[in-house]
Amino acid sequence: MHTNIKIKIRKRLISSAICLLLLLAFLVLPAAASGSARLVDGAYLLSGDEADSLETQIDETSDKLDIDIVVVTADSLEGKSSVEYADDYYDEHGFSEDGILLLVAMEDRDYAISTSGKVRDVFTENVIYTLEDEFLPELREGEYRQAFSDFTEGVRTYYIHPEYANSYDDEQSWSDERESGPGGLFKYIPFSGVIGVVLSFFITGQKKAALTSVKQQNYAGTYVKEENLTQKRDVFLYHTIHRTPIPKDRDRKGPDGHGSFSSGHVSSSGNMHGGSHGKF
């Protein structure tokens, strides 16, 4: 009798423990899932339907590339810089080592891109600036759904094909004050030769028509005068080239400008991130 009572008590204790564990699981799992959501619209920039379709696009693209693509909007940065906020958010919400996050903070119209792992290696300065060209115009116009969709599609394109990115290297931006190279003169010779032949026929034809009273002479000596004639000719072989690099302002805030690029910095949690930040 005493043994049966002990067995019943144990069963009740086990059942109570299981119920408690299940209750804790239901309380913890939703919080973890919401914390790891790849789209968090804290500033309420999207409608419900826009958020649903955008989240689907982000999740499908992330799964296809085997990285985390994250979009976060916030009303304020809570005293942090946009870079610190973006890096900390990515680190603190359990995303994978390889990923990219776009932060949009409405208080001072800040944005930041934080890259991590393999994505940081792929998204160099040229790729980041090209990606910004994809979504910043819409972001500045308040077309947030389109901006975030273009950001996601841009990540997909340039992560697979970084060679598609535009070139923003300093050595690529030049201002040619004069024609480059000594060959700059000679490339015009065929064109100028054709013009010269046409003009010569026209001029000689006009002069020939004017000489109606002159008879044709059989010897060239008839036209030679007793004078000391000299011939002078200038032949242009080379010319000087002046090429001036156009300085680039990495902190441009104009309508077509980009943010400030960073190839690598350490977040407050000690992880390495890259990316860009600026105003929109």
Disulfide bonds with the S-S distance in Angstrom:
none
